[in-house]
């Protein structure tokens, strides 16, 4: 006896014929029509952590980003001198509390030049090639990427960290006089370490 006939017998007087495939379709329809059951997650399943600290100084509002414009650099100048003079910029710190720290050092992170290690590589959108950007102190001491500067003594109230940036030609580009002209840009992030 097949399944259709068995169903007729079990239903008794109300004999209905149910085809096996229509039962599957009805079940599928019930799953689609019945809203999904949501299950509550266990309590305390999100854990948040952090640390609240006091820094000796704050960066004034608006000084979080520093933009330095080198202006126009003539490629012949680089062929003669290998690099530009350093262009000064400052990191400003305010509300310095000397009970929380006496010194600060700065370091920069960014994409490092593969040809001139320690110098900042240009962004991929730059038209110029054959150059990199270096950082140094006011006394022309190199400040390679990912290395902390010498400690700067904090002053009560306000402190400025004076630095310079310069453009340097890559050795092969200088030797072959193959620096490509065009606009250029690079991005670095500065980090402050207080003691």
MARBARO-378715 format. One line per 4 residues: number of its first residue (from 1); their letters; for each residue x negated, y, z negated of N, C-alpha, C, O. Coordinates in nm, 4 decimals. Each point is the difference from the previous one (the first is absolute). Layout:
BEGIN
NUM = A = X/Y/Z/X/Y/Z/X/Y/Z/X/Y/Z ~ ...
end
This chain:
BEGIN
1 = XXXX = -0.0842/-0.1165/0.0000/0.0842/0.1165/0.0000/-0.0888/0.1229/0.0000/-0.0960/0.0078/-0.0766 ~ 0.1273/0.0867/0.1608/-0.0854/0.1178/0.0016/0.0468/0.1005/-0.1042/0.1045/-0.0180/-0.0625 ~ -0.1831/0.1243/0.0441/0.0259/0.0970/-0.1062/0.1306/0.0750/0.0189/0.0640/0.0360/-0.0988 ~ -0.0233/-0.0118/0.2193/0.1242/0.0727/0.0248/0.1181/-0.0802/-0.0542/0.0895/0.0564/-0.0629
5 = XXXX = -0.0886/-0.1864/0.0866/0.1098/-0.0844/-0.0467/-0.0019/-0.0117/-0.1514/0.1066/-0.0024/-0.0615 ~ -0.2210/-0.0048/0.0005/-0.0075/-0.0067/-0.1458/0.0617/0.1240/-0.0613/0.0688/-0.0100/-0.1016 ~ -0.0905/0.1235/0.1586/0.0558/0.1239/-0.0511/0.1518/-0.0037/0.0058/0.0656/0.0491/-0.0918 ~ -0.0084/-0.1055/0.1966/0.1455/-0.0080/0.0130/0.0576/-0.0811/-0.1143/0.1003/0.0398/-0.0591
9 = XXXX = -0.1599/-0.1498/0.0276/0.0484/-0.0862/-0.1056/-0.0037/0.0680/-0.1358/0.0958/-0.0100/-0.0767 ~ -0.2046/0.0788/0.0460/-0.0174/0.0619/-0.1308/0.0953/0.1164/-0.0207/0.0380/0.0277/-0.1138 ~ 0.0007/0.0393/0.2168/0.0883/0.1143/-0.0141/0.1453/-0.0414/-0.0248/0.0813/0.0846/-0.0371 ~ -0.0474/-0.2083/0.0561/0.1338/-0.0515/-0.0277/0.1038/0.0584/0.0928/-0.0159/-0.0039/0.1220
13 = XXXX = 0.1229/0.0585/-0.1791/0.1123/0.0494/0.0781/-0.0377/0.1168/0.0877/0.0539/0.0135/0.1098 ~ -0.1411/0.0682/-0.1523/-0.0331/0.1225/0.0740/-0.1019/-0.0283/0.1068/-0.0844/0.0862/0.0243 ~ 0.0852/-0.1892/0.0352/-0.1053/-0.0430/0.0907/-0.0502/0.1131/0.0894/0.0703/0.0500/0.0879 ~ -0.1959/-0.0121/-0.1147/-0.0677/0.0987/0.0852/-0.1242/-0.0647/0.0545/-0.0661/-0.0785/-0.0681
17 = XXXX = 0.0355/0.1107/0.1876/-0.1207/-0.0530/0.0600/-0.1067/0.1081/-0.0086/0.0188/0.1117/0.0481 ~ -0.1304/-0.1463/-0.1097/-0.1117/0.0937/-0.0128/-0.1166/-0.0561/0.0781/-0.0469/-0.1105/-0.0271 ~ 0.0019/0.1845/0.1208/-0.1141/-0.0425/0.0805/-0.1265/0.0303/-0.0790/-0.0065/0.1059/-0.0624 ~ -0.0942/-0.1923/0.0613/-0.1223/0.0227/-0.0776/-0.0684/0.1313/0.0336/-0.0538/0.0647/-0.0899
21 = XXXX = 0.0539/-0.0239/0.2129/-0.0680/0.1249/0.0376/0.0749/0.1219/-0.0522/-0.0622/0.0997/-0.0367 ~ 0.1942/-0.1065/0.0329/0.0754/0.1152/-0.0491/-0.0216/0.0185/-0.1495/0.0083/0.1124/-0.0497 ~ -0.0358/-0.2205/-0.0231/-0.0319/0.0119/-0.1423/-0.1296/0.0765/-0.0209/-0.0097/0.0827/-0.0906 ~ -0.0887/-0.1097/0.1732/-0.1278/0.0713/-0.0089/0.0185/0.1467/0.0343/-0.0613/0.0874/-0.0614
25 = XXXX = 0.1472/-0.0604/0.1610/0.0268/0.1387/0.0378/0.0704/0.0731/-0.1128/-0.0292/0.1169/-0.0256 ~ 0.1225/-0.1846/-0.0432/0.0712/0.0619/-0.1120/-0.0960/0.0311/-0.1136/0.0095/0.1057/-0.0623 ~ -0.1019/-0.1972/0.0349/-0.0992/0.0230/-0.1042/-0.0892/0.1181/0.0354/-0.0299/0.0832/-0.0857 ~ -0.0125/-0.0756/0.2109/-0.0826/0.1111/0.0454/0.0759/0.1311/-0.0124/-0.0564/0.1003/-0.0437
29 = XXXX = 0.1849/-0.1000/0.0818/0.0822/0.1200/-0.0111/0.0133/0.0411/-0.1458/-0.0048/0.1191/-0.0310 ~ 0.0214/-0.2154/-0.0592/0.0112/0.0302/-0.1426/-0.1287/0.0632/-0.0522/0.0046/0.0910/-0.0828 ~ -0.1175/-0.1381/0.1301/-0.1277/0.0576/-0.0432/-0.0172/0.1425/0.0499/-0.0603/0.0836/-0.0674 ~ 0.1134/-0.0565/0.1855/-0.0125/0.1346/0.0559/0.0946/0.0962/-0.0705/-0.0374/0.1137/-0.0288
33 = XXXX = 0.1598/-0.1583/0.0006/0.1026/0.0869/-0.0575/-0.0220/0.0241/-0.1482/0.0254/0.1105/-0.0480 ~ -0.0722/-0.2111/-0.0265/-0.0181/0.0141/-0.1437/-0.1219/0.0882/-0.0257/-0.1081/-0.0270/0.0523 ~ 0.1249/0.1322/-0.1324/-0.1150/0.0867/-0.0262/-0.1087/-0.0764/-0.0746/0.0292/-0.0899/-0.0789 ~ -0.1546/0.1262/0.1042/-0.1086/-0.0712/-0.0667/0.0046/0.0247/-0.1507/0.0383/0.1077/-0.0457
37 = XXXX = -0.0768/-0.2065/-0.0278/-0.0041/0.0106/-0.1445/-0.1363/0.0571/-0.0375/-0.1036/-0.0521/0.0414 ~ 0.1046/0.1580/-0.1187/-0.1273/0.0565/-0.0439/-0.0334/-0.0559/-0.1363/0.0869/-0.0230/-0.0841 ~ -0.2126/0.0025/0.0655/-0.0445/-0.0564/-0.1254/-0.0864/0.1035/-0.0694/-0.0905/0.0572/0.0609 ~ 0.1177/-0.0336/-0.1855/-0.0783/0.0968/-0.0756/-0.1383/-0.0571/-0.0272/-0.0147/-0.1175/-0.0336
41 = XXXX = -0.0863/0.2025/0.0486/-0.1368/-0.0432/-0.0279/-0.0208/-0.0061/-0.1505/0.0740/0.0608/-0.0773 ~ -0.1740/-0.1338/0.0384/-0.0334/-0.0062/-0.1417/-0.0307/0.1402/-0.0499/-0.0458/0.0854/0.0759 ~ 0.0713/-0.0623/-0.2035/-0.0325/0.1291/-0.0599/-0.1514/0.0197/-0.0005/-0.0764/-0.0964/-0.0049 ~ 0.0347/0.2216/0.0102/-0.1415/0.0371/-0.0110/-0.0866/-0.0591/0.1105/-0.1058/-0.0564/-0.0277
45 = XXXX = 0.1499/0.0690/0.1530/-0.0799/-0.0561/0.1087/-0.0813/0.1054/0.0742/-0.0675/-0.0334/0.0974 ~ 0.0716/0.1581/-0.1397/-0.0844/0.1055/0.0563/-0.0842/0.0564/-0.1138/0.0534/0.0472/-0.1004 ~ -0.1840/-0.0523/0.1165/-0.0913/0.0485/-0.1035/-0.0825/0.1137/0.0582/-0.0632/-0.0163/0.1044 ~ 0.0631/0.1299/-0.1700/-0.0723/0.1182/0.0469/-0.1104/0.0329/-0.0997/0.0200/-0.0064/-0.1212
49 = XXXX = -0.1372/0.0420/0.1745/-0.1144/0.0293/-0.0859/-0.0668/0.1285/0.0472/0.0183/0.0419/0.1143 ~ -0.0937/0.0189/-0.2003/-0.0747/0.1192/0.0366/-0.0821/0.0461/-0.1186/-0.0029/-0.0647/-0.1047 ~ -0.0630/0.1759/0.1225/-0.0780/0.0597/-0.1078/0.0140/0.1509/0.0096/-0.0169/0.0582/0.1071 ~ 0.0469/0.0026/-0.2159/0.0095/0.1447/-0.0068/-0.1312/0.0497/-0.0586/-0.0389/-0.0400/-0.1097
53 = XXXX = -0.0289/0.1271/0.1827/-0.1309/0.0481/-0.0438/-0.0034/0.1521/0.0039/0.0862/0.0641/0.0602 ~ -0.1849/-0.0091/-0.1240/-0.0226/0.1443/0.0040/-0.1285/0.0244/0.0782/-0.1039/-0.0577/-0.0319 ~ 0.1104/0.1415/0.1323/-0.1186/0.0384/0.0767/-0.0471/0.1358/-0.0521/0.0820/0.0820/-0.0414 ~ -0.2113/-0.0577/0.0428/-0.0503/0.1278/-0.0493/0.0474/0.1199/0.0823/0.0199/0.1082/-0.0553
57 = XXXX = -0.0013/-0.1256/0.1867/0.0364/0.1110/0.0880/0.1132/-0.0421/0.0930/0.0300/-0.1185/0.0144 ~ 0.0318/0.2175/0.0478/0.1005/-0.0269/0.1029/-0.0419/0.0707/0.1285/-0.0706/0.1008/-0.0022 ~ 0.1158/-0.1564/0.1136/-0.0224/0.0648/0.1292/0.1172/0.0944/0.0223/0.1150/-0.0434/-0.0057 ~ -0.1410/0.1713/0.0310/0.1102/0.0951/0.0169/0.0926/-0.0398/0.1149/-0.0430/-0.0572/0.1001
61 = XXXX = 0.1689/0.0886/-0.1172/0.0986/-0.0272/0.1043/-0.0419/0.0701/0.1291/-0.0334/0.1185/-0.0006 ~ 0.0356/-0.1918/0.1096/-0.0417/0.0544/0.1294/-0.1447/-0.0300/0.0342/-0.0405/0.0138/0.1154 ~ -0.0386/-0.0551/-0.2150/-0.1414/-0.0320/0.0234/-0.0255/-0.1502/0.0097/-0.1151/-0.0433/0.0049 ~ 0.2226/-0.0365/-0.0020/-0.0165/-0.1448/0.0070/-0.0625/-0.0420/0.1326/-0.0680/-0.1023/0.0071
65 = XXXX = 0.0909/0.1806/0.0971/-0.0573/-0.0282/0.1319/-0.0918/0.1151/0.0401/0.0332/0.1171/-0.0190 ~ -0.1464/-0.1514/0.0735/-0.0974/0.0994/0.0457/-0.0157/-0.0174/0.1501/-0.0259/-0.1102/0.0484 ~ 0.0416/0.2192/0.0244/-0.0189/-0.0039/0.1452/-0.1217/0.0845/0.0335/-0.0100/0.1158/-0.0407 ~ -0.0806/-0.1740/0.1141/-0.1229/0.0692/0.0384/-0.0061/0.0041/0.1521/0.0040/-0.1039/0.0658
69 = XXXX = -0.0136/0.2227/-0.0111/-0.0047/0.0173/0.1455/-0.1428/0.0362/0.0399/-0.0511/0.1055/-0.0377 ~ -0.0123/-0.1931/0.1135/-0.1366/0.0258/0.0459/-0.0036/0.0989/0.1161/-0.1073/0.0458/0.0393 ~ 0.2225/-0.0132/0.0149/0.0032/0.0905/0.1144/-0.0606/-0.0666/0.1226/0.0102/-0.1214/0.0180 ~ -0.0729/0.2018/0.0651/-0.0615/-0.0504/0.1226/-0.1472/-0.0307/-0.0258/-0.0745/0.0840/-0.0504
73 = XXXX = 0.0347/-0.2039/0.0853/-0.1401/-0.0409/-0.0132/-0.0527/-0.0275/0.1403/0.0602/-0.0760/0.0759 ~ -0.1703/0.1367/-0.0426/-0.0595/-0.0182/0.1326/-0.0889/-0.1241/-0.0035/-0.0871/-0.0129/-0.0860 ~ 0.1100/-0.0774/0.1799/-0.0749/-0.1258/0.0015/-0.1509/0.0224/0.0093/-0.0773/-0.0764/-0.0577 ~ 0.0349/0.1800/0.1296/-0.1442/0.0275/0.0124/-0.0629/0.0283/-0.1362/-0.1166/-0.0323/-0.0228
77 = XXXX = 0.1940/0.0930/-0.0682/-0.0499/0.0261/-0.1348/-0.0329/-0.1326/-0.0698/-0.1020/-0.0115/-0.0680 ~ 0.1884/-0.0872/0.0854/-0.0258/-0.1311/-0.0608/-0.1204/-0.0685/0.0641/-0.0782/-0.0650/-0.0694 ~ 0.0627/0.0789/0.2019/-0.1159/-0.0607/0.0667/-0.1306/0.0599/-0.0527/-0.1006/-0.0703/-0.0102 ~ 0.1016/0.1992/-0.0233/-0.1205/0.0663/-0.0513/-0.0221/-0.0238/-0.1491/-0.1142/-0.0140/-0.0438
81 = XXXX = 0.2230/0.0092/-0.0355/-0.0115/-0.0016/-0.1462/0.0525/-0.1277/-0.0668/-0.0115/-0.0131/-0.1219 ~ 0.0655/-0.0760/0.1934/0.0608/-0.1271/-0.0434/0.1277/0.0163/-0.0826/0.0848/-0.0892/-0.0004 ~ -0.0703/0.2014/-0.0690/0.1190/0.0221/-0.0829/0.0277/0.1492/-0.0147/-0.0858/0.0840/0.0270 ~ 0.2071/-0.0537/-0.0701/0.0358/0.1398/-0.0249/-0.0436/0.0383/-0.1405/-0.0361/-0.0856/-0.0807
85 = XXXX = 0.0398/0.2132/0.0528/-0.0165/0.0451/-0.1374/0.1223/-0.0456/-0.0786/0.1074/-0.0194/0.0571 ~ -0.1235/0.0025/-0.1867/0.1126/-0.0412/-0.0833/0.1015/0.1120/-0.0150/-0.0361/0.1164/-0.0179 ~ 0.1615/-0.1524/0.0253/0.1086/0.0960/-0.0198/0.0575/-0.0240/-0.1396/0.0433/-0.1107/-0.0321 ~ -0.0432/0.2154/-0.0500/0.0380/-0.0130/-0.1411/0.1506/-0.0181/-0.0189/0.0813/0.0553/0.0741
89 = XXXX = -0.0472/-0.1343/-0.1753/0.1380/-0.0118/-0.0479/-0.0064/-0.0317/-0.1487/-0.1040/-0.0420/-0.0508 ~ 0.2146/0.0619/-0.0184/0.0026/-0.0215/-0.1445/0.1194/-0.0839/-0.0415/0.1069/0.0058/0.0606 ~ -0.1280/-0.0840/-0.1654/0.1091/-0.0695/-0.0682/0.0245/0.0789/-0.1280/-0.0886/0.0118/-0.0847 ~ 0.2078/0.0414/0.0717/0.0339/0.0847/-0.1153/0.0675/-0.0831/-0.1091/0.0885/-0.0810/0.0276
93 = XXXX = -0.1316/0.1025/-0.1505/0.0596/-0.0651/-0.1163/0.0444/0.1081/-0.0974/-0.0703/0.0991/-0.0196 ~ 0.1865/-0.1179/-0.0411/0.0530/0.0983/-0.0951/0.0383/-0.0674/-0.1307/0.0074/-0.1224/-0.0105 ~ 0.0166/0.2069/-0.0882/0.0448/-0.0456/-0.1321/-0.0930/-0.1060/-0.0572/0.0457/-0.0974/-0.0599 ~ -0.1747/0.1158/0.0781/-0.0972/-0.0984/-0.0481/-0.0089/0.0053/-0.1523/-0.0247/0.1055/-0.0585
97 = XXXX = 0.0450/-0.2198/-0.0040/-0.0044/-0.0141/-0.1452/-0.1258/-0.0790/-0.0343/-0.0073/-0.1202/0.0257 ~ -0.0905/0.1870/-0.0831/-0.1294/-0.0631/-0.0264/0.0049/-0.1031/-0.1121/-0.0971/-0.0729/-0.0206 ~ 0.2087/0.0656/-0.0524/0.0121/-0.1060/-0.1005/0.0311/-0.1342/0.0661/-0.0159/-0.1050/-0.0623 ~ 0.0602/0.1080/0.1884/0.0337/-0.1229/0.0727/-0.1102/-0.0455/0.0950/0.0008/-0.1147/0.0446
101 = XXXX = -0.0945/0.2018/-0.0134/-0.1095/-0.0352/0.0897/-0.0944/0.1168/0.0170/0.0408/0.1160/-0.0063 ~ -0.1674/-0.1474/0.0280/-0.1028/0.1049/0.0123/-0.0547/0.0126/0.1416/-0.0452/0.1072/0.0402 ~ 0.0494/-0.2181/0.0363/-0.0568/0.0016/0.1351/0.0960/-0.0666/0.0981/0.0918/-0.0725/-0.0384 ~ -0.1163/0.0997/0.1658/0.0770/-0.0632/0.1070/-0.0951/-0.0305/0.1148/-0.0909/0.0779/0.0288
105 = XXXX = 0.1121/-0.1911/0.0362/-0.0714/-0.0295/0.1244/0.1055/-0.0260/0.1063/0.1124/-0.0398/-0.0307 ~ -0.1494/0.0626/0.1547/0.0936/-0.0176/0.1109/-0.0570/-0.1024/0.0971/-0.1210/-0.0066/0.0216 ~ 0.2092/-0.0723/0.0358/-0.0398/-0.0913/0.1073/0.1057/0.0077/0.1089/0.1140/0.0390/-0.0248 ~ -0.1531/-0.0764/0.1441/0.0900/0.0041/0.1153/0.0112/-0.1395/0.0597/-0.0985/-0.0733/0.0091
109 = XXXX = 0.2198/0.0377/0.0313/0.0221/-0.1242/0.0726/0.0611/0.0344/0.1351/0.0674/0.1018/0.0151 ~ -0.0916/-0.1865/0.0804/0.0527/0.0203/0.1347/-0.0628/-0.1024/0.0924/-0.0743/-0.0873/-0.0447 ~ 0.1037/0.0976/0.1720/-0.0570/-0.0922/0.0981/-0.1442/0.0408/0.0281/-0.0266/0.1100/0.0485 ~ -0.0646/-0.1992/-0.0795/-0.1427/0.0291/0.0144/-0.0458/-0.0228/0.1434/0.0429/-0.0944/0.0663
113 = XXXX = -0.1305/0.1823/-0.0202/-0.0586/-0.0146/0.1330/-0.0847/-0.1266/0.0039/-0.0796/-0.0249/-0.0905 ~ 0.0969/-0.0550/0.1954/-0.0810/-0.1216/0.0134/-0.1416/0.0338/0.0453/-0.0926/-0.0780/-0.0221 ~ 0.0756/0.1931/0.0850/-0.1312/0.0399/0.0519/-0.0775/0.0828/-0.1028/-0.1224/-0.0103/-0.0092 ~ 0.1938/0.0916/-0.0671/-0.0623/0.0836/-0.1023/0.0602/-0.0355/-0.1363/0.0903/0.0690/-0.0472
117 = XXXX = -0.1391/-0.1754/-0.0158/0.0559/-0.0421/-0.1287/-0.0029/0.1136/-0.1022/-0.0962/0.0764/-0.0079 ~ 0.2039/-0.0674/-0.0700/0.0117/0.1059/-0.0995/0.0740/0.1213/0.0521/0.0478/0.0819/-0.0785 ~ -0.0376/-0.0693/0.2109/0.0727/0.1118/0.0602/0.1390/-0.0459/0.0417/0.0251/-0.1191/0.0184 ~ 0.0628/0.2144/-0.0042/0.1401/-0.0254/0.0316/0.0193/-0.0133/0.1501/-0.0426/0.0861/0.0771
121 = XXXX = 0.1072/-0.1948/-0.0363/0.0295/-0.0209/0.1422/0.1163/0.0889/0.0421/0.0841/0.0367/-0.0820 ~ -0.0802/-0.0024/0.2098/0.1112/0.0781/0.0533/0.1243/-0.0871/0.0100/-0.0088/-0.1220/0.0137 ~ 0.1255/0.1872/-0.0209/0.1263/-0.0709/0.0224/0.0046/-0.0505/0.1431/-0.0640/0.0564/0.0887 ~ 0.1389/-0.1616/-0.0667/0.0145/-0.0569/0.1332/0.0641/0.0943/0.0996/-0.0174/-0.0166/0.1207
125 = XXXX = 0.0913/0.1157/-0.1692/0.0665/0.0953/0.0893/-0.0937/0.1109/0.0477/0.0390/0.0820/0.0831 ~ -0.1606/-0.0787/-0.1341/-0.0951/0.1050/0.0376/-0.0440/-0.0160/0.1448/-0.0201/-0.1114/0.0483 ~ 0.0054/0.2245/0.0201/-0.0505/-0.0025/0.1371/-0.1516/-0.0068/0.0042/-0.0577/-0.0572/0.0925 ~ -0.0064/0.1154/-0.1921/-0.1464/0.0005/-0.0061/-0.0506/-0.1365/-0.0463/0.0685/-0.0713/-0.0734
129 = XXXX = -0.1876/0.0365/0.1168/-0.0676/-0.1217/-0.0472/-0.1486/0.0302/-0.0150/-0.0490/0.1013/0.0499 ~ -0.0219/-0.1897/-0.1188/-0.1444/0.0160/-0.0169/-0.0371/0.0852/-0.1194/-0.1154/0.0406/-0.0138 ~ 0.2133/-0.0124/-0.0742/-0.0271/0.0811/-0.1188/0.0684/-0.0634/-0.1210/0.0879/-0.0850/0.0142 ~ -0.1294/0.1274/-0.1322/0.0624/-0.0405/-0.1259/-0.0072/0.1199/-0.0938/-0.0691/0.0979/0.0286
133 = XXXX = 0.1399/-0.1057/-0.1396/0.0051/0.1117/-0.0948/-0.0653/-0.0422/-0.1304/0.0329/-0.1038/-0.0574 ~ -0.1263/0.1865/0.0118/-0.0703/-0.0267/-0.1245/0.0437/0.0946/-0.1099/0.0533/0.1078/0.0266 ~ -0.0761/-0.1489/-0.1503/0.0306/0.0817/-0.1178/-0.1274/0.0164/-0.0809/-0.0845/-0.0893/-0.0048 ~ 0.0724/0.2058/-0.0591/-0.1186/0.0270/-0.0802/0.0315/0.1035/-0.1066/0.1027/0.0676/0.0052
137 = XXXX = -0.1927/-0.0564/-0.1018/0.0130/0.1021/-0.1032/-0.0476/0.1340/0.0566/-0.0521/0.0060/0.1114 ~ 0.0702/0.0999/-0.1880/-0.0472/0.1316/0.0457/-0.1512/0.0032/0.0171/-0.0519/0.0773/0.0804 ~ -0.0195/-0.1615/-0.1562/-0.1462/-0.0047/0.0124/-0.0448/-0.0996/0.1071/-0.1160/-0.0414/0.0015 ~ 0.2074/0.0026/0.0883/-0.0273/-0.0883/0.1139/-0.0348/-0.1431/-0.0403/-0.0655/-0.0708/0.0764
141 = XXXX = 0.1078/0.0272/-0.1946/-0.0173/-0.1396/-0.0402/0.1148/-0.0800/0.0610/0.1170/0.0314/-0.0222 ~ -0.1508/-0.1350/0.0989/0.1019/-0.0805/0.0682/0.0969/-0.0620/-0.1000/-0.0391/-0.0420/-0.1089 ~ 0.1658/0.0373/0.1480/0.1039/-0.0645/-0.0801/0.0672/-0.1062/0.0878/0.1041/0.0256/0.0606 ~ -0.1648/-0.1458/-0.0542/0.0555/-0.1052/0.0858/0.1395/-0.0426/-0.0462/0.0345/0.0124/-0.1175
145 = XXXX = 0.0442/-0.0624/0.2114/0.1318/-0.0533/-0.0348/-0.0144/-0.1087/-0.1057/-0.0989/-0.0733/-0.0021 ~ 0.1970/0.0639/-0.0841/0.0092/-0.1037/-0.1035/-0.1088/0.0078/-0.1064/-0.0201/-0.0960/-0.0744 ~ -0.0500/0.2077/0.0659/-0.1000/0.0183/-0.1051/0.0321/0.1273/-0.0772/0.0336/0.1028/0.0589 ~ -0.0443/-0.1107/-0.1901/0.0324/0.1146/-0.0848/-0.1095/0.1058/0.0065/-0.1187/-0.0305/0.0121
149 = XXXX = 0.1619/0.1539/-0.0204/-0.0941/0.1123/-0.0057/-0.0637/0.0039/-0.1385/0.0400/-0.0734/-0.0904 ~ -0.1385/0.1592/0.0757/-0.0525/0.0273/-0.1331/0.1126/0.0611/-0.0826/0.0951/0.0563/0.0542 ~ -0.1072/-0.0681/-0.1851/0.1030/0.0536/-0.0890/-0.0036/0.1525/0.0014/-0.1064/0.0621/0.0005 ~ 0.2248/-0.0046/0.0002/0.0159/0.1453/-0.0064/0.0555/0.0328/-0.1378/0.0960/-0.0624/-0.0452
153 = XXXX = -0.1562/0.1600/-0.0214/0.0452/0.0411/-0.1326/0.1342/0.0713/0.0120/0.0131/0.0955/0.0766 ~ 0.0864/-0.1413/-0.1519/0.1306/0.0662/-0.0003/-0.0075/0.1291/-0.0801/-0.0725/0.0085/-0.0991 ~ 0.1464/0.0897/0.1418/0.0129/0.1265/-0.0714/0.1405/0.0059/-0.0592/0.0956/-0.0441/0.0638 ~ -0.0822/0.0970/-0.1828/0.1331/0.0139/-0.0600/0.0849/0.0881/0.0909/-0.0435/0.1074/0.0413
157 = XXXX = 0.1624/-0.1522/-0.0109/0.0886/0.0761/0.0893/-0.0116/-0.0482/0.1429/0.0691/-0.0939/0.0395 ~ -0.1561/0.1569/0.0392/-0.0125/-0.0340/0.1425/-0.1414/-0.0454/0.0343/-0.0982/0.0502/-0.0548 ~ 0.0900/-0.1457/0.1462/-0.1281/-0.0495/0.0507/0.0147/-0.0208/0.1500/0.1037/-0.0471/0.0467 ~ -0.2066/0.0819/0.0281/-0.0009/-0.0252/0.1441/-0.1175/-0.0902/0.0341/-0.1107/0.0175/-0.0510
161 = XXXX = 0.1368/-0.1140/0.1378/-0.1061/-0.0875/0.0497/-0.0273/0.0438/0.1431/0.0827/-0.0203/0.0889 ~ -0.1988/0.0802/-0.0672/-0.0352/0.0537/0.1317/-0.0780/-0.1047/0.0790/-0.0984/-0.0560/-0.0483 ~ 0.1442/0.0311/0.1698/-0.0630/-0.0980/0.0882/-0.0072/0.0558/0.1410/0.0514/0.1084/0.0277 ~ -0.1154/-0.1827/0.0609/-0.0064/0.0390/0.1410/0.0258/-0.1222/0.0875/-0.0243/-0.1139/-0.0398
165 = XXXX = 0.0738/0.1410/0.1589/0.0186/-0.1042/0.1011/-0.0715/0.0458/0.1264/-0.0106/0.1199/0.0262 ~ -0.0381/-0.2148/0.0513/-0.0726/0.0331/0.1227/0.0297/-0.1048/0.1067/0.0461/-0.1101/-0.0303 ~ -0.0729/0.1456/0.1539/0.0162/-0.0917/0.1131/-0.1393/-0.0431/0.0435/-0.0888/0.0833/0.0182 ~ 0.0702/-0.2140/-0.0018/-0.1303/-0.0531/0.0413/0.0172/-0.0876/0.1234/0.0949/-0.0777/0.0104
169 = XXXX = -0.1884/0.0918/0.0821/0.0010/-0.0833/0.1196/-0.0553/-0.1383/-0.0287/-0.0914/-0.0157/-0.0809 ~ 0.1471/-0.0841/0.1472/-0.0508/-0.1364/-0.0132/-0.1327/-0.0107/0.0755/-0.0143/0.0613/0.1058 ~ -0.0828/-0.1370/-0.1569/-0.1332/-0.0060/0.0615/0.0012/-0.0316/0.1500/-0.0667/0.0689/0.0773 ~ 0.1405/-0.1710/-0.0349/0.0031/-0.0346/0.1429/0.0632/0.1112/0.0826/-0.0474/0.0320/0.1090
173 = XXXX = 0.1548/0.0266/-0.1613/0.0679/0.1076/0.0730/-0.0907/0.1221/0.0126/0.0041/0.0701/0.1011 ~ -0.0861/-0.0441/-0.2035/-0.0940/0.1123/0.0068/-0.1110/-0.0304/0.1011/-0.0331/0.0838/0.0839 ~ -0.0232/-0.2026/-0.0928/-0.1107/-0.0376/0.0878/0.0440/-0.0007/0.1467/-0.0728/0.0470/0.0874 ~ 0.1919/-0.1004/-0.0615/0.0496/-0.0107/0.1378/0.0815/0.1221/0.0431/0.0500/0.0067/0.1123
177 = XXXX = -0.0379/0.0879/-0.2026/0.0825/0.1196/0.0228/0.1378/-0.0397/0.0542/0.0453/0.0489/0.1035 ~ 0.0195/-0.1399/-0.1782/0.1295/-0.0538/0.0441/0.1142/0.0296/-0.0973/0.1007/-0.0707/-0.0013 ~ -0.1167/0.1749/-0.0795/0.1107/0.0393/-0.0876/0.1166/0.0424/0.0880/-0.0153/0.0824/0.0901 ~ 0.1303/-0.1391/-0.1171/0.1190/0.0356/0.0777/0.0696/0.1169/-0.0687/0.0296/-0.0046/-0.1194
181 = XXXX = -0.0044/0.1085/0.1965/0.0659/0.1193/-0.0533/0.1496/-0.0238/-0.0161/0.0590/-0.0832/0.0691 ~ 0.0013/0.1575/-0.1614/0.1440/-0.0075/-0.0212/0.0342/0.0251/-0.1461/-0.0889/0.0109/-0.0844 ~ 0.2172/-0.0020/0.0553/0.0409/0.0219/-0.1396/-0.0322/-0.1236/-0.0842/-0.0054/-0.1119/0.0512 ~ -0.0155/0.1337/-0.1797/-0.0271/-0.1126/-0.0894/0.0602/0.0268/-0.1370/0.0222/0.1146/-0.0391
185 = XXXX = 0.0032/-0.2209/-0.0310/0.0492/0.0106/-0.1376/-0.0390/-0.1264/-0.0754/-0.0296/-0.1036/0.0596 ~ 0.0305/0.1143/-0.1898/-0.0294/-0.1131/-0.0877/0.0704/0.0257/-0.1325/0.0308/0.1143/-0.0338 ~ -0.0060/-0.2198/-0.0399/0.0691/0.0125/-0.1288/-0.0783/-0.0767/-0.1054/-0.0434/-0.1130/0.0223 ~ 0.0266/0.1762/-0.1367/-0.0624/-0.0648/-0.1153/0.0868/0.0288/-0.1222/0.0797/0.0938/0.0003
189 = XXXX = -0.0956/-0.1738/-0.1028/0.0712/0.0201/-0.1262/-0.1039/0.0196/-0.1090/-0.0942/-0.0784/-0.0116 ~ 0.1114/0.1843/-0.0694/-0.0950/0.0194/-0.1087/0.0567/-0.0576/-0.1294/0.1207/0.0018/-0.0242 ~ -0.2126/-0.0530/-0.0583/0.0340/-0.0604/-0.1287/-0.0828/0.0702/-0.1068/-0.1189/0.0255/0.0192 ~ 0.1819/0.0053/-0.1311/-0.0680/0.0672/-0.1104/-0.0178/-0.0976/-0.1153/0.0928/-0.0725/-0.0359
193 = XXX = -0.2115/0.0709/-0.0214/-0.0294/-0.0876/-0.1134/-0.0496/0.0868/-0.1151/-0.1077/0.0592/0.0065 ~ 0.1882/-0.0529/-0.1112/-0.0333/0.0839/-0.1154/-0.0707/-0.0812/-0.1081/0.0263/-0.1190/-0.0177 ~ -0.1159/0.1853/-0.0538/-0.0643/-0.0606/-0.1184/-0.0041/0.1021/-0.1106/-0.0496/-0.0289/-0.1089
end
